Amino acid sequence: MKKIAGILAGLFLLFSLSGCAFQNVGKFDEKDPSPNSETPLNEAKSIGDTIVGEDYSITLNGARYSTAGVLGSEPSNDKYLILDVTVENNSAEELSLSTLLLTQLQGSDSRRYDLALFADTDSPLDGSVPAQGQLRGEVAFDVKEQDAYTFSYKNGLLADSVQFEVPATSIN
């Protein structure tokens, strides 16, 4: 009896949480390949550009290399690539940001690079963004030196990603 009650409680929790993920899904228009974004999803932007979505906007303000880590940590690859990003919440509800779940970086070598949780950043791009508010912070990746990188951001676990191209020549 306890097993059945536990299974039912787990299923209830699963269905309750999965319903939250779909609350901001818009209607799909076959003529528009990106229903939740004003910028086509396959069109990557670069440093200084802003991508405007249905209820958010994201700006890649800048990029820099570093080898400094907290507590004496060092990059396991060549260096840290630190991206300065601003996310603006244009919705009426609070937005939760998790760089671990919503961002990724791929180099021109087609390899994905890990988040550098112990890189020395000025402020993290993690936390809550109030309705109509914004958050500016840095996200770091442990990278090998490449000709270019592609930074991807998703405004939710089930959302399509938007991309910024980061050529090595534009990194400080």
Steps between C-alpha positions, in 0.01 A plus 500: 500500500787736582660425163180589313463823697865586427458429130183709481668787685798482261275501194302794637824693558630413154183617324478813716856607415477414132199728463712798611740450211229564242339813641674743258483294182350704217300382201703371207470681171623292206615816320720603796783253573559652844166562673653598835762743369515814291845399372524186286652227713745396232640854473790537743586844632832633627645703785296815565183363342169440676262216421138570592273208582133483591549585866874563534799661332865402526809707419856376470689803634855371465745212530841457661754231574635427847707238678404617851284272709369517855676302771804458277318301232631507145336413169542138396510614135690807373301776673162624617271679255287741703190646335329816630125455447184696582160328514188716518171353618215656301229285657268561793654208694837441664761325283747248643843480337730200527809511280553130566164413341444780248840575340764317301808578294635329192835572337589514132641148554135382549566409865283620785679654793411471868393781727787618717334525839825605673611769254546844653197689366375841607143387563311183406218489246290283730198581711161661473411785271189689615217576260605784265850486652844404378811316617852557375767248582777281370508137394835321461603197297821295516616509135779415263599792282293498180434728204142554618238387751121475492321596822144359532228612743157349561234694689363182655572129491263434209567824309695529177849641538631828362864534404782751503815457291816599687803525269836475677600837352226673704604352837706719736 
